[in-house]
Amino acid sequence: MDLHLSARRALVTGSTSGLGEATVRMLAAEGAAVVVHGRNAERARAIADELIAAGGRASVAVGDLSTDAGADAVAEAALAGGPVDILVNNAGAYEHLDWSEATPAAWATTYDQNVISGVRMIQRLVPAMRERGWGRVITIGGGLGGQPMNTHPQYNATLAARHNLAVSLARELKGTGVTSNVVAPGAILVPAVEKLLTGIAGERGWGDSWDEIEVNSVRELVPNDANRFGRPDEIAGAVAYLCGPLADYISGASLRVDGGTVRSVQ
């Protein structure tokens, strides 16, 4: 399917690894000109070069979005190649803390990294989208925003805030041709997750092969209708769909990509 992205430019924040990297690669494959963002210039440049070598169009923006100066630098670099039509707010940070470890300072830092960072980019890029009468803002959220666990409360809360701000933005952009939506991943198999699960599989009795470990760990930790972890490309595919004109009639929505996960509240 042609998602009609060849005339568009997209900035994907936090796109040097994980879901952001999968997304920037898919958007480039769909014909969009992409801006690879990260805090590591060497890694961002390597990904951009790979995309260019494969026939894509890519540039780089480097900066720490948890500061105004960093956001200014990223916006300037992203706009140097032309208008940005699509903003994918993916960048964020995660730290596994329990309630006793999650100090007020940790809450404030996580909120700045995961919520205000996205606001900074919205305020720098969306006004021009509104003026042109077309644009997309995709916020990467997560199921923990609505079904939080008892651990890492500071992170759960930022996901809820990301969902909330995306809907508020959609209301603000009513009738402008610019939409705002959320893609909410479930448990996704990235290298760090696979490494963690493989490392604890023996003590949990999950088996020896990855096929056994995946089925058993999903059953115990994140039961879902698909009986597996999601893959990064499945998140990227949802983002790519929302970026194109086929999704013109979708705004203020949250697209769950979680295998039908239903988490028991603890």
ABEGO torsion letter per residue (X at the ends): XBAGAAABBBBBBGAABEAAAAAAAAAAAAGBBBBBBBABAAAAAAAAAAAAAAGBBBBBBBEBAABAAAAAAAAAAAAAAEBBABBBBABBBBBBBBAAABBAAAAAAAAAAAAAAAAAAAAAAAAAAAAAGBEBBBBBBEAAAABBBABGAAAAAAAAAAAAAAAAAAAAABGAGBBBBBBBBBBBBBAAAAAAAAAAAAAAGAEABAAAAAAAAAAAABBBAAGBBBBAAAAAAAAAAAABAAAAABBGBBBBBAGGBBBBBX
